[in-house]
Amino acid sequence: MSNGALARNRSSVQEASSNSVNFIDVFAGCGGLSLGLSQAGWEGVFAVEQDSFAFMTLKHNLIEGKSGAYKQWPEWLPKTEHSIKDILETYREQLESLSGKIDMIVGGPPCQGFSSAGRRDPNDPRNDLVNLYLQFVNIVEPKVVLIENVKGITHDFEDDKGANSKVNYACKIIDCLSENYTVSSRVIDTSEFGVPQRRHRFFVIAVRNDLFPSKKIHPFEQIEKNRLSFIRNKGFASLPVSSGSAISDLEVRRNGKVASRDSVGFEEISYNHPLTTYQKIMHGDVGRTNLTDTRLARHKQKIVERFQSIIKTCHTDGRLNVSLSNELKSRLGLKKSAIRVLDPERPSPTITSMPDDLIHYSEPRTLTVRENARLQSFPDWFEFQGKYTTGGERRKREVPRFTQVANAVPPLVAEAIGDTLRKILSENG
C-alpha cells in the first residue's frame, strides 16, 4: 500500500468515522474474537471462515443469533463459508470498494504449522495463508490490524529454500505491515484477563501511520493499563480464575444425567444452577433447561477405572495440570503423551482440539464441550454447531465442536483488547 493510496483514501476514512467502529474477521473460526469485539462495542461487517461447521456456529450465534454482532453484512457476499483465497479471487472489486471504510481487520491464520501441540512444519500449506492475509490487508487498508496466533509463530523455521535458509513468520508479518503501520506485538497470558486457562498467545496490533501522525500510540501499554478496571467492571472478585471456579457447577455428581437431546445413545449433564461468580457471569440468564453442549463421552468401564487411577495418583503425587510421568504411563500401558488431570485450584493448562487431553479433576471422564467453552470464557448462551469430534483424514478438513472451542480466541481477551482499541480510535480520531 503506497503513501499516495493512503492520501487518496484519507477523506473516505474521515467520512466513515463515527461513534461506531467496525471490523472484518478473517479466519474467524466459530467467532470467539468476533464475539468479544461485539461485546466491546464493535460492529462486524463480515467474517471469512472456510470450515462449514465453524461457520455454522458463527452464523447461528453472531449473524442470526441474539448478539447482533454482524449488522453490516454486505449484500454481495453470501452468508456461508468462504476461504480467503475465494474471497480474494471472486470479490476483489468489492474488497477494493471497502478501502478506507474499515476500522479494523482481525484474525489469525490457522496455526497448525506453528503450534507446539503438534509437529511444527514450516512447509505446512496452511502457513501460506499468512501471505493471503497480508494481501487482504493491503487491499482493504484498515485503520488497525489485530492478529492472534500461537507463540510458535515467533520461532525460526528452516524453509524449503535450503538447509541454511530460515523463515520467521512473526517477523515476516511485522516487516510487511511496518511499511504503512506502526506495529506492536506481545505474548499475552489469557488468565490475566479472567480466562480460567493459562493460555499464552502471540498478538500483533498495527495502527496505520497516517491516523495519529503527531502522537505515538502504545496499544499494549493501554491494554495493560485498562486491564484491572475491565476485570472489575466484568464483576470478577479476584484473579486468576481457577478451573474449579469455572466448571464445578457442571459436575455430574451435583446435577445427574439425562438422555442427550441431540445425540441418540448419549447422556448429558442435567444442569441445576451456577455456584461461583465466574459461573454466574458466564451463565447469565440462560436458565437451567437451555444449557447446551453438555454431552458426556461414552467411556468404557475399563477407561473409567483407568481415569480413576490417574486422578487419584495425580492428586497424591501433586501432578495436576501437568503431563503424566513416564513411570505412570508405563504402569498404565498408556502411549498418549499429552494427557493431564485438571487442578481445580488453578487455571487449566491450554486446552487442545483432542477431547482426551484433559481429564476432569474429580470425575473419571473427559470434559464436555461446554466445560471447554467455560475454560475459554464463552458465555453459556453461545451454542456450538456441527459434529462433536472427527478422526482420521477428516481431521485435516473438518472443524468439529471441540476443535472450534480450542482454536478460538477467548472472548474475554478479545473484549478487553477491543475495548481499549475502540477507546484509542475514539479518543485520538
C-alpha positions in Angstrom: 0.0 0.0 0.0 1.6 3.3 -1.1 1.6 6.6 0.7 -0.3 8.0 -2.3 -3.0 5.5 -1.9 -3.3 6.4 1.8 -3.6 10.1 0.9 -6.3 9.4 -1.7 -8.3 7.4 0.9 -7.9 9.9 3.8 -11.2 11.6 3.1 -13.0 8.3 2.9 -11.6 7.3 6.3 -12.9 10.6 7.8 -16.3 10.2 6.2 -16.5 6.6 7.6 -15.6 7.7 11.1 -18.5 7.9 13.6 -19.3 6.8 17.1 -19.4 3.2 15.9 -16.3 1.2 14.9 -16.4 -1.8 12.5 -14.3 -4.8 11.8 -13.8 -7.7 9.4 -12.9 -11.1 10.9 -10.6 -13.2 8.7 -10.0 -16.9 9.7 -12.9 -16.3 12.1 -13.4 -19.8 13.3 -16.5 -20.2 15.4 -16.4 -16.5 16.3 -14.6 -16.1 19.7 -12.8 -12.9 18.5 -15.9 -11.6 16.8 -18.0 -12.2 20.0 -15.5 -10.4 22.2 -15.3 -7.4 19.9 -19.1 -7.1 19.6 -19.3 -7.1 23.4 -16.8 -4.3 23.4 -19.0 -2.2 21.1 -17.6 -3.1 17.7 -19.8 -3.9 14.7 -18.9 -6.7 12.3 -19.1 -6.2 8.6 -18.5 -9.8 7.6 -16.4 -12.8 8.5 -14.3 -15.2 6.5 -14.2 -18.8 7.5 -13.9 -21.8 5.2 -15.0 -24.6 7.5 -18.7 -25.3 7.3 -19.1 -26.4 10.9 -17.2 -23.4 12.4 -19.2 -21.1 10.1 -22.5 -22.7 11.2 -21.6 -21.9 14.8 -20.6 -18.3 14.0 -23.8 -17.8 11.9 -26.1 -19.3 14.5 -24.8 -17.1 17.3 -23.4 -13.9 15.7 -25.2 -13.4 12.4 -28.7 -14.8 13.1 -28.4 -15.0 16.9 -29.0 -12.8 19.9 -25.7 -10.9 19.8 -26.3 -8.9 16.6 -22.5 -8.9 16.0 -22.8 -8.6 12.2 -25.3 -5.8 11.4 -23.4 -4.5 8.3 -23.1 -7.8 6.2 -22.9 -6.7 2.6 -25.4 -8.0 0.1 -22.7 -9.0 -2.4 -21.3 -11.7 0.0 -23.4 -14.9 0.7 -23.7 -15.7 4.4 -21.9 -19.0 4.1 -18.4 -20.5 4.5 -15.6 -19.0 2.2 -11.9 -19.4 2.0 -9.8 -16.3 2.0 -8.5 -17.3 -1.4 -12.0 -17.5 -2.8 -12.8 -14.0 -1.3 -9.6 -12.5 -2.9 -10.3 -14.1 -6.3 -14.1 -13.7 -6.5 -14.8 -10.4 -4.7 -11.6 -8.4 -5.2 -13.5 -5.4 -6.7 -15.9 -5.4 -3.7 -13.0 -5.5 -1.3 -11.3 -2.6 -3.1 -14.5 -0.6 -2.6 -14.1 -1.0 1.1 -10.7 0.7 1.2 -10.7 3.4 3.8 -14.1 2.3 5.2 -13.0 -0.4 7.6 -11.7 0.4 11.1 -10.1 -3.0 11.8 -9.2 -6.3 10.3 -8.8 -9.1 12.8 -8.0 -12.7 12.9 -5.1 -15.1 12.9 -4.0 -17.5 10.1 -4.5 -21.1 11.2 -1.7 -22.1 13.5 -1.3 -25.9 13.0 2.1 -25.5 11.2 3.4 -23.4 14.1 1.8 -25.0 17.1 3.8 -26.8 19.8 0.7 -29.0 20.3 1.6 -30.8 17.1 4.6 -31.2 14.9 5.8 -27.8 13.7 6.0 -27.8 10.0 7.2 -24.6 8.2 6.1 -26.0 4.9 2.5 -26.8 6.0 0.4 -25.3 3.2 -1.7 -23.6 5.8 1.3 -21.3 6.6 0.8 -19.8 3.1 -2.4 -18.3 4.5 -0.2 -15.6 6.1 0.5 -14.2 2.7 -3.2 -14.2 1.7 -4.0 -12.4 5.0 -1.4 -9.7 4.2 -2.9 -9.4 0.7 -6.3 -8.9 2.2 -5.0 -6.1 4.5 -3.2 -4.3 1.6 -6.5 -4.2 -0.4 -8.8 -3.1 2.4 -6.3 -0.7 4.1 -7.9 -0.8 7.6 -7.0 1.7 10.3 -6.0 -1.1 12.6 -4.8 -4.8 12.2 -5.2 -7.2 15.0 -3.6 -10.7 14.7 -3.6 -13.6 17.2 -1.6 -16.8 16.9 0.3 -19.3 18.9 3.7 -18.5 20.3 5.3 -20.9 17.9 4.8 -18.4 15.1 7.7 -16.4 16.6 10.2 -19.3 16.1 12.7 -19.5 13.3 12.0 -22.4 10.8 14.0 -23.9 8.1 12.1 -23.4 4.9 12.2 -25.2 1.6 14.9 -23.0 0.1 17.8 -24.8 1.6 19.3 -26.1 4.9 20.7 -22.6 5.8 17.5 -20.7 4.9 15.2 -19.8 7.7 11.8 -18.1 8.0 10.2 -16.4 10.9 6.5 -15.8 10.2 6.0 -13.3 13.0 8.9 -11.2 11.7 7.5 -11.6 8.2 4.1 -10.3 9.3 5.6 -7.4 11.2 8.0 -6.4 8.5 5.3 -6.4 5.8 2.9 -4.4 8.0 5.6 -1.9 9.0 5.7 -0.2 5.6 2.4 1.6 6.5 1.7 0.7 10.1 3.2 1.2 13.5 3.4 -2.4 14.7 3.4 -3.7 18.3 3.5 -7.3 19.5 3.2 -9.1 22.7 2.7 -12.6 24.2 -0.4 -12.4 26.4 -1.4 -14.8 29.2 -5.1 -15.1 28.9 -5.6 -15.9 32.6 -4.6 -12.3 33.4 -7.9 -11.2 31.8 -10.2 -13.5 33.8 -10.0 -16.6 31.5 -9.6 -19.7 33.7 -6.8 -21.0 31.5 -3.0 -20.5 31.2 -3.0 -19.9 27.5 -0.1 -17.9 26.1 -0.8 -16.4 22.7 1.1 -14.0 20.4 -0.8 -10.8 19.5 0.1 -8.2 16.9 -1.5 -4.8 16.8 -0.7 -2.5 13.8 -2.0 1.1 13.7 -1.9 2.9 10.4 0.7 5.6 10.3 -1.5 8.4 8.9 -4.0 8.2 11.7 -2.1 9.8 14.5 1.0 11.4 12.8 1.8 13.6 15.8 1.2 11.1 18.6 2.8 7.8 19.5 0.3 5.1 20.3 1.3 2.2 22.6 -1.7 -0.2 22.4 -0.4 -2.9 24.7 0.5 -0.5 27.4 -3.0 0.9 27.2 -4.5 -2.6 27.3 -2.5 -3.4 30.4 -3.4 0.0 32.0 -7.1 -0.8 31.4 -7.0 -4.5 32.4 -7.8 -4.3 36.1 -10.7 -1.8 35.5 -12.0 -4.2 32.8 -11.9 -7.1 35.2 -13.7 -5.1 37.9 -16.4 -4.0 35.5 -17.0 -7.6 34.5 -17.7 -8.4 38.1 -14.7 -10.6 38.9 -13.8 -10.7 42.6 -10.2 -11.9 42.1 -7.7 -13.4 39.7 -6.7 -15.8 38.5 -10.0 -17.8 38.0 -9.4 -21.5 38.7 -10.8 -24.3 36.6 -12.9 -25.4 39.6 -14.5 -22.0 39.8 -15.2 -22.2 36.1 -16.8 -25.7 35.9 -17.7 -27.0 39.3 -21.4 -26.4 38.6 -21.2 -28.9 35.8 -20.1 -31.8 37.9 -22.3 -34.8 37.3 -22.5 -35.6 41.0 -24.2 -32.2 41.5 -26.6 -32.5 38.6 -27.2 -36.0 37.5 -27.6 -37.1 33.9 -30.4 -37.1 31.3 -30.7 -38.6 27.8 -29.0 -36.3 25.3 -31.4 -34.0 23.4 -29.4 -34.1 20.2 -27.4 -37.3 20.2 -29.1 -40.7 20.3 -27.3 -43.1 22.7 -25.5 -40.4 24.7 -26.2 -38.8 28.0 -25.7 -35.1 29.0 -25.5 -33.2 32.3 -28.8 -32.2 33.8 -28.0 -28.7 34.8 -29.1 -27.0 38.1 -27.6 -23.6 38.6 -24.3 -21.6 38.8 -22.3 -21.6 42.0 -19.4 -19.1 41.7 -19.1 -15.5 40.5 -17.4 -16.6 37.2 -20.1 -19.2 36.6 -22.9 -16.6 37.1 -21.1 -14.2 34.7 -20.9 -16.9 32.1 -24.4 -18.3 32.6 -26.2 -15.0 32.6 -30.0 -15.5 32.1 -29.7 -18.8 30.1 -31.8 -20.8 32.5 -31.3 -24.3 33.8 -33.0 -26.1 30.9 -31.4 -24.3 28.0 -27.8 -25.1 28.6 -26.3 -26.9 25.5 -23.2 -28.8 24.7 -23.1 -30.8 27.9 -23.0 -34.2 26.2 -20.8 -36.7 28.0 -18.4 -39.1 26.4 -19.3 -42.8 26.4 -16.3 -44.2 28.3 -16.0 -48.0 28.6 -15.7 -49.3 32.1 -12.0 -50.1 31.6 -11.4 -46.4 30.7 -13.4 -45.2 33.7 -11.3 -47.3 36.0 -8.1 -46.1 34.4 -9.2 -42.5 34.8 -10.0 -43.1 38.4 -6.5 -44.4 39.0 -4.9 -41.5 37.1 -6.9 -38.9 39.0 -6.0 -40.5 42.4 -2.4 -40.8 41.6 -2.1 -37.2 40.2 -3.7 -35.7 43.3 -1.4 -37.8 45.6 1.7 -37.0 43.6 0.9 -33.4 43.1 1.0 -33.7 39.3 -2.2 -31.9 38.4 -2.2 -29.7 35.3 1.0 -31.4 34.0 1.6 -34.4 31.8 1.7 -37.8 33.3 5.1 -39.1 34.3 6.7 -41.7 32.1 6.6 -44.2 35.0 2.9 -43.7 35.4 2.2 -44.0 31.7 4.3 -47.2 31.6 2.4 -48.7 34.5 -1.0 -47.9 33.0 0.1 -49.0 29.5 -0.5 -45.5 28.1 1.2 -44.3 24.9 -0.5 -40.9 24.7 1.9 -38.2 26.0 -0.4 -35.2 26.5 -2.9 -36.5 29.0 -3.3 -34.3 32.1 -5.6 -34.0 35.1 -7.1 -30.6 35.9 -6.1 -28.8 39.0 -9.4 -27.3 40.4 -7.4 -24.7 42.4 -5.6 -23.2 39.4 -6.4 -22.1 35.8 -6.3 -25.0 33.4 -3.5 -25.6 31.0 -4.1 -24.7 27.4 -7.0 -26.8 26.0 -6.5 -28.6 22.7 -8.7 -30.0 20.0 -8.2 -33.5 21.4 -11.0 -34.2 23.9 -9.0 -36.8 25.8 -6.0 -34.5 26.5 -7.6 -33.3 29.8 -9.3 -35.4 32.5 -11.7 -33.9 35.0 -10.2 -33.1 38.4 -12.6 -35.4 40.3 -14.8 -37.3 37.9 -13.4 -40.2 35.8 -14.2 -38.6 32.4 -13.0 -36.2 29.8 -14.6 -32.7 29.6 -17.7 -31.7 27.7 -17.8 -29.1 25.0 -19.5 -26.7 27.5 -16.7 -27.2 30.1 -14.1 -26.5 27.5 -16.1 -23.4 26.4 -16.2 -22.2 30.0 -12.4 -22.6 30.2 -12.3 -20.4 27.1 -14.7 -17.8 28.5 -17.6 -18.4 26.1 -20.9 -17.5 27.7 -23.4 -20.2 28.2 -25.9 -18.8 25.6 -23.3 -19.4 22.9 -24.3 -22.7 21.2 -21.8 -24.8 19.1 -22.9 -26.5 15.9 -21.7 -29.4 13.8 -20.1 -32.7 14.8 -18.7 -33.1 18.3 -15.5 -34.8 17.1 -13.9 -36.2 14.0 -11.0 -38.5 13.2 -8.6 -39.9 10.6 -8.1 -37.9 7.4 -11.2 -35.9 8.2 -9.3 -34.1 11.0 -7.4 -32.2 8.2 -10.6 -30.8 6.7 -13.2 -30.7 9.4 -13.5 -28.5 12.5 -15.9 -30.1 15.0 -17.1 -28.6 18.2 -14.2 -29.5 20.4 -11.8 -28.1 17.8 -13.8 -24.9 17.3 -13.6 -24.2 21.1 -9.9 -25.0 21.3 -8.9 -22.9 18.2 -10.9 -19.8 19.3 -9.6 -16.6 20.8 -11.1 -16.4 24.3 -13.9 -13.9 24.1 -12.9 -12.2 27.4 -9.4 -11.3 26.0 -10.9 -10.2 22.7 -13.4 -7.9 24.6 -10.6 -6.4 26.7 -8.4 -5.7 23.7 -11.4 -4.5 21.7 -12.5 -2.1 24.4 -9.0 -0.5 24.5 -8.7 -0.2 20.7 -12.2 1.3 20.4 -11.2 4.0 23.0 -7.9 4.7 21.2 -9.7 5.3 17.9 -12.4 7.4 19.5 -10.1 9.5 21.7 -7.5 10.1 19.1 -9.6 10.2 15.9 
